Amino acid sequence: MSTIPDYKPGLEGVIASETKVSLLDVEQEEIVIRGYNLIELAEKVSYLEVAGLLLNGELPGRQQQQEMQQEISHYLELPDYLTSVFPLFPSSMGMMDRLRTGVSMLAGEAFDLDDRSKTANKRKTMHLLGALPSIVAGSYRSRAKQEILRPLSRLSFSANFLYMMTGSEPSQREADTFDQSLSLYSEHELPNSTFAARVIASTNSDIYGAMTGAVASLKGPLHGGANEEVMKMLLQAQTPEGLKELLDARLAAKERIMGFGHRVYMKKMDPRATLMKKSLYDLAQDKNRMDLYEICDLGETIMAQKKGLYPNLDYYAAPVYYLLGIPIELYTPVFFAARAAGIGAHIIEQQENNRLFRPRVRYTGPRGLHP
Ligand code: SDX
């Protein structure tokens, strides 16, 4: 009797880790983050507070939030050896490739690189949370031959992130909406990119290497790359009739419609998408762009009717980012910058109580051959 359990393509439905970080409770339609509901967190506290909860296991008080803001602000300033590389990137090099390279290079300034203690891994995660917005914004603006903007001390973390990308100081609504999106993107149990990071961390490799692997995973259009493709699709459609035609054509060609479906939610709406849709409505009203909201709503109706598929977070985050003036090719890098808090929490947990990931295979090739 084989002791090896059945093979599940794509590890579908397989429990690969024990964790105290988060759970997608599909039955209860709740995304649990260290005991809290992510949707309630996104509505009531800031992204930095959610990051503090992920890393420390409890929501930070005022004093701790100030300490986090101060520590992150220090890391928003990138080292010269990193910013000096931005102009060397070929102009054809995409933003996720630039981000992956930047994350890898950050290891160069970690004095505690191979210290896998909780304290050291928390510090390095804070380092990443601070540096990522500057890598995302700086590498983009360098290629666009625009001035690389330094963070403004009067702005919050999220407002600075938005400012450094767009060059405009956001309104309170814009900053709050962006901050909410970062919380919604912050953690989501064991998606491919987080799993990739845990697998790498399980070899006792360093957190920057694990995060670099996670960036490579998130670039994939079946995963993080979808939010950019959603916006390109909406711009190509332009009108409700255009979207209907485009969806009909792509479905007829058996193509995947970006922003719909989810391995875990299957035929249910991603709870994050529901909240992001509400924020899109408020932002679109503010900016007199209800036409964009309506075309998104139509797309949701069509996909539910034709495929029984519902939006994931990417579907509504994309038009929100568009109205916030974020360049389309920065949508997935922003997703990663937000998710670094959750991935950091998983890497800390993995290296606190580690077991090397080493699955087996079901061999379907030939046997008994001789050279
Ligand atoms: C993210 O894991 C996470 O939590 C990820 C994430 C996070 O926060 O980290 O939530 C972020 O990655 C969200 C997903 C972003 N990607 C997309 O929006 C890309 C489009 N979506 C799909 O490719 C798809 O829905 C997946 C990859 C997300 C999930 O696919 P599964 O679970 O592998 O489903 P499947 O391939 O087995 O499809 C089942 C059926 C198939 O139809 P049949 O061949 O059986 O007739 O559903 C169809 C699929 O063709 N289908 C779609 C579809 N998604 C599934 N058909 C059209 N458009 C789609 N989007």
Boltz pocket constraint, residues with backbone or C-beta under 6 A from the ligand:
constraints:
  - pocket:
      binder: B
      contacts: [[A, 184], [A, 185], [A, 187], [A, 188], [A, 190], [A, 191], [A, 192], [A, 221], [A, 222], [A, 223], [A, 224], [A, 226], [A, 254], [A, 255], [A, 256], [A, 257], [A, 258], [A, 259], [A, 260], [A, 261], [A, 262], [A, 263], [A, 264], [A, 307], [A, 309], [A, 312], [A, 313], [A, 314]]
      max_distance: 6.0
